[in-house]
Amino acid sequence: MPTRTSTATEVQVACKLFNGFADRTRLAILLELVREERRVTDLVQALGGSQGNISGHLACLKECGLVVDRPEGRQVFYRIAHPEVYDVLRSAEALLAVTGPAIELCSNFGTKS
């Protein structure tokens, strides 16, 4: 049986994971990488962000183990690190299909607790 401390720790780690997915730019990067490997320049063009901003978010995603890179000559290609990331994104899409309107209308969206 899990202890209260271990459960609190698990919740804290899960919150970090979902905070990673909650950032608009990081989520957009992950959704781009679902399609195929991308370079920073490809992501900048697709998302309209700055090179520094996209690189910073990729570094965060890589540090957290959600994304890996593959150098090829002077280029670096990024991709999703684990199939479970795809699973989370697909599950979120399915959940939004049934709850999207309620979430969109939710007055608590974006509030901190």
Sequence and secondary structure as in RCSB ss.txt:
>XXXX:A:sequence
MPTRTSTATEVQVACKLFNGFADRTRLAILLELVREERRVTDLVQALGGSQGNISGHLACLKECGLVVDRPEGRQ
VFYRIAHPEVYDVLRSAEALLAVTGPAIELCSNFGTKS
>XXXX:A:secstr
   HHHHHHHHHHHHHHHHHHHSHHHHHHHHHHHHS B HHHHHHHH   HHHHHHHHHHHHHTTSEEEEEETTE
EEEEES HHHHHHHHHHHHHHHHHHHHHHH TTTT   
